């Protein structure tokens, strides 16, 4: 403490004689008190410090006076030394903090000068620079009226030497330049200051509307018993507005606690309650602003009140957001709203979106058949089969038909030649042939299932056992506490008929089902009838082609694996003589499109039939579950990861999440489409330049390098062929970008 005190003494002792004269004592007292001293006050200070009346204050006299009258620990001394260390001054808005700066004794003149100061201070930083002063003189046309050495006088009144003057220093400069006549009158000054205050308030409201729109700013308060000025009242209003965020005009216990935290006042609950009760003069549990200010002044120490200057706007959530934060919040809000609208549309328009998505699902399944009938050459990996084209030797870079007769043929003749020599069908005939092939396959499967069901229903003993098994299951469920209401008729086939409601319900179910099937069929026909190229979407659209490639690859491979799984399951069940073996194989084929869960469901579907059938031996019953289970396990856990692996590049968790979400939105069809829709989402997100999209991509894909390598090595997409000699469409799959006629287009006309 002594060394720090001695350092402060030496700091003030500018002449280094080991004593303080009147000027140095004045500087010291100004540092401690924070204001200029009058001559009378200086005499009183010298009398108190100079105990031996020598006219100078020694360090021992200074130390004795400090310890007896000033010392409050190291805090005050450290604060003074921090502000005046090595003679440097710390600039604060509007205050020079120099003991020798000019302060005019005429308070009325000071107020008028402050009004003029606000006019000159264009930057509103409560300081006037030499540039601002020069601009104001030029703007007012005062060059001839000001002294030629006014810049030197400006530097003279800039007592801290930082290149600016504050309001008090401005008063001295105005007098030194003999420009008192430019100072507005008292009434004019009050008007100017009021307008300036209103302008400043508008600016502050714009900067932080949450604080400065508080109703307390619209009210005038007077505290004649308190030694505080208007600026200090405004600071109290800022503090009150920070903690009173509800605009109700008062603060309660919670807000009062927040206030003490802002002021770094750490008190116990008991002391906090006592302080609150003392400030709450009318004992209504609320502290209004006129109670708030006196309570703060009387109950909070000066050191803590000084911390008000360091309380930044933004405390208690009143900070104004930056431009980037506002843009981020608005952008995020729009994204959330868009997602909400999108989900609502998926729910509300499911009657239309499910059939449309199903139609595209079937189009992707049937397109390979239609492409085989419509386009040449046939692509099988890197091998081209039945390629009718060759490079034209007379025109390098162009393609022509190998057959000279085909090169010369046009119109219907060209179409016939393509049909009989290349087996290329026109679009209409190709669509009909595709539908014929599809319906033939469905017809064969339907006939097999119908035959099995007919045989099963004709087996009276088996159906009786099945009815008894079902009744036993319901009875067991009722006994376990799960109440299940059953019909009162004795057995399933002994019921004489159905009620009108039951008939209407059954008809409604079948009607809705066939309506959906008809709508899907019509949409599928419409989409396929518009097909004029091997690809479904425009090859110039990179995103759509990427979607088509991934969805087509997934569905083709998934269909092949599901068909293989269904066929093997049917063969195993037929070998084990399980009834409805073909139907269970067909259900395995369909359910295998549902990731993870579908194969498990398919494995247990034969359970009732296998348990009821007494003709099956024990090994056959076990085999009916072990065999299909082994097939499903191998396909789902070994074969599919090997084949899909890099092409899907999705984490199991993201696939499971997609299954849950789409099942909740669209039910069974959503579960079937979950993986293709997740793939579409991944592609769209990869082409979206937004941080949230990139984060979603991180959650979906398993390895980022796989997609990057695939994109870097992706070959150019082949473009469809254009007319060259009056032909039609059909040769769209030529290599590169060479274009020839469509041989079947004229045939369609």
N, C-alpha and C positions, 0 to 999 in steps of 0.2 A: 504493500500500500504506500509506504514512504517513498519508494523509488518511483512509483507511478506519479505520486503527487509532486515529487521533485522534477520529473520530466515535464509535467504540465506547467510548473512554475517557470522552468527554463524556456518553454515554448512561448510563453507570454513575454518573458524578459528579452525583448528584441535587441537592446543595446548590450546585453551580456554582462552588466555590471553587478549582477547578483542581487539587485533590488528592483522594485516596481515603482515607477513614477506615476503621476496622475493619469497620463495617457494610457499607460499599460494597465493600471487598475481599472480604468474605464473599459478597456478592451476585455479584461478578465470578467468584469461584472456583466458585460453585454453577452459574453459567451454563456455565462451561467443563467442569466435571466432571460436571454433571448430577445432583448429589446434595448434601444438606445437609452442612455441615462441623461437626466437633466443635470445642470450644474449643482443644484441643491442635493440631489441624490448622490452625486460624485463626492461632495464634501462629507456627507454622512458615511459613505463607504470608506473614505480615507481616514476619518476619525475612528471608525471601528477597527480598521486594519492596522493603522500606524500607532501602535501602543506607546512608542517612545517619542512621538510627535517630531520625528526627524524629517518629515516630508516625503519619505520613501518607505516602502514596505519590504522588510527582509523576509527570507524564506522561513525563518523561525516564527515570525509574526503571522505570516500567511498560513503556516501549518497549524499554529495554535487556533487561529480564527476558523480554519476549515474544520478541524476536529470538534470545535465547540458549537458551531452554528450551521455548517453546510453538510458535512459528511453524512451520507446515507448508505455507506458501503462503496464497493467498487463500481457500481452500475453507472452512477451519474458521472463520475470522473472518466470512466471508460468511454461513455457516450460523447463527452466533450472532446476527448483526445481523438476519438475516431473521426469527428467532424473537422478538427483543426490540425490533424497530424501533419507535421513538417510544414506548417504554414499554409497548406493547400485548403481550399474551400470546396465543399460539396454543394453543387448547384441544385436547388429545389425550385419547382415551378413558382414563379411569382415572388420569390424571396431570395435576396442576395446573400443573406446570412453573413454580413460583414459588419463589424461594430462601428465602422466609420462611414457607412453609407448614409446618404442624405435622407432625413426625415423632416418634412415641413411641420412646424409647430401649429400652423393654422389648419384645424381639422376640416373646416368648410372648404378651404382652398384644395386640400388633399382630395376631398370627395369630388370636386369639380375636375381636378386633374385626372382622377381615375376614369372619369367619363371620357375625357380626351384620349387617355391611354387606350381604352377599349377600341376607339376608332383607329388608332395607329396600329394596334396589335392585330394584324390581319390573320396571322397563323393561330391566334387564340391559345397560345401556350403561356400566357401571362408574363412574357418577356418580349422586349422590343430589341431587334437586332439593328445594326447600322444600316443594313439594306432596307429594312422596313421603314426606318426613319427617313431615309433618302427618298424612297418611293412616295411616302406621304407628303414630304415637302414639295416634290415635283408635281404630285397630283393636285395639291392646293395652290400651286403657282407661287410659292413663297421663297423662291431662290434669291430674289433681290432683298427680302426682308430679314433673312437669317444672317448671322455673322459668318464671315468667310472661314473662321476657324471653328465652326460648330462641331466638326468631327473630332477635333481635339478636346472640346468640352464634353462631347459624348464619352470619349475615352476617360476623361477625368471623373465623370460621375459613374462610370462603370467600375465601381470600387473593388469588385472581386476579380476584374480583369478577364472575364469569360466572354466578352464581346457582346453582352446584352445588358440592358438596364431593366429594373423592375418598376413597379408603379411609383414608389417613393422616389427613386432615382430620377424617374421621368419628371416629377415635380421640380426637382432641383435644376434639371436641364432646361425646362421651359422658362424658369426664372432667369437662368444664366443667359439664355438667348433673347431675353426681353420680349417674350411672346405671350405674356399673360393675357393679352387682349383676345387671343385665340381660345382661351379656356372658357368653356360655356358657363353660364350663370348657374346658380344653385338649382333653380327650377328646371332649366334645360338639362343640367347634369343628371338630375333625378329621372327625367324622362328617358335620357340616353341609357342610363344604367338599368332602368326597368326593361327597355327594349332589348338591351344586351342580355339581360338575364333570361328574358323570354326566348331569345334566339338560342342561347346556350341550353335552355331547357328542351327546346325542340330538337337540338342536336343530340342531347343526352337521351331523349326518348327514342330517337331513331337508333342510337347505339345500343340501348338496353331498355326496351319498352316495358319489360316486366317490373323493373325497379321504378322507373321514372313516370310510369302511368298510375302509380299508386295514388289513391285519393288524398293522401297527406300532403302531396305537392300542390294541390289546389287550394290549400288552406293557409292562412296567415296566423302565425303564433308569436306571442310576445312574452318574454321572460324577463321582466324588469329587475327581478331580484337576483338574476344570475349574470355573471360577467362573461357573456358570450355574444359574439357578433353574428351577422347573417350567414356568413360562410360556415361557421360552426353549427348553426341550426340546420343548414343544408346537409352537413355531414351526419348529423343525428337523424335527419329524414332518410338519408341513404341507408343508414344502419337499421332504422326501423322498417324500411321497405324490404330490406334483405330477409329479415326474419319473419315479417308479417306478409306472407305470400298469398293469403286468401282474400286480401282487400276488405276485411271486415272492420278495420279501424282500431283494432286492439290486439294485444298479444297475450297468450295464455302461458301456462307453465312450460309447455314443450318449446314454444318460441323463445321464452325467457332463457331456457337452458341452452338453446342454440346461440342466443346472444352472448352468453358468458363464454361459450366455446370460441366465438369469434374474437372476443377480447382476451382469450387465453387465461380466463379466470377459472381456476380449479377449486371448487368448494364442495362440501358435503351436501347431502340432500337436506339436512336440517338447516344449514346456513342458507342454502338456496331458497328454501321456503320462507325463512325469516326475511331475506332480502326482497323477495316477491311481495310479501305482506306489507313491508314498509313502503314499497313503491306504489302499491295498490291503495291509494288514499281512501277511496269510498268503499273498500272491502267488497267489491262485486266480482272478484276473481278475474278481473280484466285490467290490463294496463293500457290506457290510451296514450297518445303522443304527448299531451300536456302533462301527464303523470310520468311518462317515460323520461323526458329530458331532465327535470329536476332530480328524479331518482338516480339517473346515471351520474349526474354531476356531483350529487351529495354522497353517493355510496361507492363510487368507483374512484380509486386513487388517481392522481395526476399521471403517474407513469403508465397506468393502464389506459387512461383516456388518450394519451399520446399515441397509443397503438391504433386509434381510430384512423389515423392518417395512413396506416399500412394495411387496413382492411380493404381488399380489392373487391370490385364488383364481380359477382360470380359466386360469392359465398352463399350457402343454403340453396343452391340451385338457381341463382339469379344471373348466372353468367350468360352473356350473349353468345350464341353459337357463331363460329367462324363460317366463312362462305363455303368452305369445303364440307363442314359438318351439316350445313343446311342442305347443300346439294345431295350429300349422302343420305340424309334422312328423307328428303323428298323422293329420291330415286328408290330407296328401299320401300317407302310407303306405296309408291306406284307399283312396284313389283309385287308386294303383298296383296294389294287390291286386285292386280291382274291375275294372280294365282287364285284368289278367291272367286273372281268372276269366271275363270276358266273351269274351276272345279264345279261351280254351280251349273255352268253350261253342260258339263259332262253328265251331271245328275239329271238336269231338267230335260235335255234333248237326247236321253239314252234311247228313246223309241226310234230315233233317226240315226244316231251315231253308231249304235251297235250293229244294225243291219249294214250300214255303209262300211264299217271296219271289217265286218264278216265278208262282205263282197270283195273287198281288196284282198283279204286273206285267201279266198278261193281263186281270185285272179292270179295271185302269185303262185298258187299251186298248179293251176291249169295252163299258165303261160308257156312252160316248157313244151307241153303237148302242141299248143297252137303254133309256137315258133318252129317246131319240127315240120309242121305241115305247110308253113308259109314262106320260110326263108332258107336260102342256101348261101354259103356252104353250111353244113352241120358242124358245129364246133364241139370237139370232145377234148377238153384241156387245151393243149397246144397243137392238136391235130385237127385239120380241116378235112371234112369228108364231103364228096359230091360238090366240089368247087367248080362252077361252070365258067369261071372267069380266068383270064390270063392277061399279062401285060401286053399292051399294043406296041408292036415293034416300030410302027410308023409314027407313033406319038408316045415317046417314053414318059412314064409317070402316069399314063392313063390306062384304064382297064377296058377289056372288050370280051365278048363271049367267045369261047373256044370254037363253038360250032358256027361255020360260015352261014348255014341256013338260018340259025337263030339270029345272027347279026342282021340279016336282011328282012326278017319277019317283023311285022307290026300288027297292032290291034289284036283282033280275036285270034288270028293265026299264031301270034306270039304267045298268047295265053294258052292256047291248046298245046303248043309245043312244050311249054313249061309244065303243063299238067302231065303229059304223057311221057316226056323224056326226063324230067327232073322231079316229078311228083310234087310240084309246087302248086298249092291250091289258092284260089282267090280268098280274100279276107272273109267273105260271107260263107263260102263252102268250108273254109278252115274252121270257122266258129261252129258251124253245124256239126262237122266231124268231131270236133273237140267235145261238144255237148253229148254227142252220141257215145263216144268212148267213155266219158264220165258216167253217164246214166247207165251204160252197160255194166260198168264196174259196180256202181251202187245197186243195180238190179240184181246182180249175181250175189252180192253180199246180203241184200235184203231177202232174197229167196232162200239162202242158206239159213239165215236167222229164223225166217218164217217156218221153214221145215222143222227146225229144232223145237221151236215153241209149240208147233202143232203136235208133234210127238209127245212133248212133255205134258200138254193139257189133256191128251188122250189117255195118259197113264193115271187111272183112277186111284190106285193104291198110293202112288207117289204124291198126288195132289192132296189126298186125305192126310197123309203124314205131314205134308208141308203146312196144311191148315192147322193141324194139331200143334206143330212146332211154333207157329206164329202165335196161337192162343196161349201156349205155355210161356212164351216170351212176354206177352202182355200181362199174364197173371203174375209172373215173377216180378215184373216192374211195379205192378200195383202193390204187391206184398212188401216190396222194399221201400215203399213210401212215395214212389213216383206215380201219381194218379193218371191213368190213361183211360179215357172213355171209349168203350167199344159198342158196336151195335147190339141190339137185343135178340137178333135172329140167331137161330141155332146153326152155327157153321156158315161157311162162306157161300156154298152152293144151295143151301136150303132156304135162302131168302127168296121170297116170291117176286120181288121187284125193288125199284128205287123210288125215292120221293122226287117231286118236281125240282126241288132245290139241288138235289144230288145230280139229277140229269142236266140241269142248267150249268152247274159247276163243271161237270165233265165236258159238256159241249164247249163251254167257254175256254177251258184249258186247250182242247184240241183246236178250237178256232184261232186262238192267239198263236199257237204253235205254227199252224199252217199259214197264217197271215205273215208271220215273220219269215218263214221259209220262202213264200212267194215273193216277198219284198227283196230278200237277199238274192234270189234267183234272177229277178228282173234287173237289179242293180249290177249283178255280175255280168249279165248279158250286155247291158248298156256299156259298161267299161270295156269289155273285151271287143265289142263291135267297133269301138273307136281306135283299136290297136292297129297301127300302120307301120310299126318298126319293132325290132326285137326287144327293145327296152320299153317299159311302161311309161316312163317320164322322159322329158326332153334331155338328151345327152349333154346339152350345153349348160344345164343346171347342175352344178357340182354337188350341191347339198342333196338334191333329190336323187341324183344318181348314186350317191354314197348310201343314202337310205335304202334305195331299191337293191343295191348290191348286198348290203348286210341282211336285210329282211328276206330277200330271195334265197341267199345262201343258207340262212338259218332254217327257213321253212322247208327248203328242198332236203337238207340234211336231216332235219327233225322228222319230216314225213317218211323218209327212207328208213330211219332208225325205228320210228313208231310202227311202220308197216312190218318191218322185220320182227320187232318185239311181239306185235299182235299175232303174226303168223306162227312164231315159235311157241307162244303161249297156247294158241289153238291146237297145234300139233301135240303138245304135251298133254293137254286136257283130253284130246281125242284118244290118245294112246292110253290114258288112264280111264277111259270110258266115262268121263264126267259129262253130265247132261249140259246142254247149252254151251258147248265148248267153243263153237264159232262165235256166238254172241259175246262171250267173255273175252275172246281174242280181239273182237272188234272194239269192245269197250276199252281194252288195254291200249289199242291203237289211238283212240280219241283221248283218253285220260293221260297218255304219255306226253301230250302237249302242255299239260299243267306241270310246271317244274316242281321237283321234290315231293309234293303231296300226291300228284296224280298216280304215280306208279304204286304208292302204298295203298291207295284206295282200290286200284285195279287188282292188286294181289289178294285182297280180302273179299272181293265181290262174290266169288263162288262159295263163300262160307255156308249160307243156308242150304244150298243145293247139295253140297258135299256132305254135310252133317245129316240131312234127312235121308239121303239115298242109302238104304240098307244093302243094296247090291254091291256097293264098293267095299273092298277089303280095307283093312287098316292101313296097309302100305300105300294103297291108292289114295286114300284120304290125306295121308301125310304128303304124298307126292304132289297132290293137287295144290298144296301151298308152298312146298319147298321148291318145286320145279319153276313155276312162274316167279316166285320170289327171287330165285337165283338168277333168272333171266333179267328181271327188272333191276336187281342189284348190280349185275355186270354191266348192263347198258348204261344205267344212271351214274355209276361210280367209277367205271373204268373206260368204257368205250366213248361215251359222250365227252368227257373231259379231254380225251386224246384228240377226237375229231373236231370239237368246237374250240377248245383251248384258246388259241390266239385270235381266231375269227371273232369270238364274242368279247373276250377280255373284260369280263365283269366279275366282281366279287360275289361269292355266294350270299353274303349278307344283303347286297343290293338287289339280287334276284329275289330273295325271300321278301324283302320290303316291297318290291314291285308287285309280287304275287298278292300280298296282303292288301295293298292299297287298291289295285285294280279289281280285286275280288270284292272289296267293299263298295266300289263304285258301280261295276257292271256285272257283278255276280260271277256265274260260271264262265261266261264269254270273256269277262275281264281276266279271269285266271288263265284262260287259254292264250289270250293275247298279251299277257304281262311281259314276257321276255322280248318279243318284237317291239312293243311300245317302249320298253326300257332302252332298247338299242336305238330307237328313233330319238328318244330324249338325250342319250349320250352324244349322238351326232349333232343334234341342234345345239347342245351346250358347248360342244367343242368349237362351233363356229360363232359363238356369242362372246363378244368382247366385254365381259363384265366379271368382276372378282367373284361374285356369288356363283356364276355359271362355272368358273374354274374350280371353285370349291366343290360344287356338285359333281363335277367330273372326277375329282380326286376321290370322292366317296364311291363312285360307280365302278371305275375301271381298276383292274388289278395291277397292271403294269403300264406306266405311261410310255415307256420306250417301245412297246409293241405297236401302239397306234402311230407313233412318230415314224418308226421304220416302215410301217405299211404305207403311210402317206408319202414318204420319200421315194419308195419303190413302186408306187402305183402306176400302171401303164396308162397311156392316153386312152380316153374313152372313144370307142369307135362311133363315128357319126353315121346317120342314116343316108342312104343313097338318094340322089335326086334324079329327075328325068333327064334323059339324054337324047333319045330318039323316039319319043312318043310311047314308050312302054309304061308299065305301072310299077307298083311296089312289090318287093319280094327279094331283092338282092341287097338288103340293107347291111348285111354283116360282112361285107368285104373288108379286107385288111386295110389299115391306114385310113386316110381321109379321101380315097379315090371314090368317085361317085359315078354311077351308071343309072340306067333307066330302071323303073319298077316294072317288071314284065307283066304283072297281073292287074295293074290299075285300069288299063283300057278294057280288059276283060270284064271287070266289074261294071263298067259303064254300059 
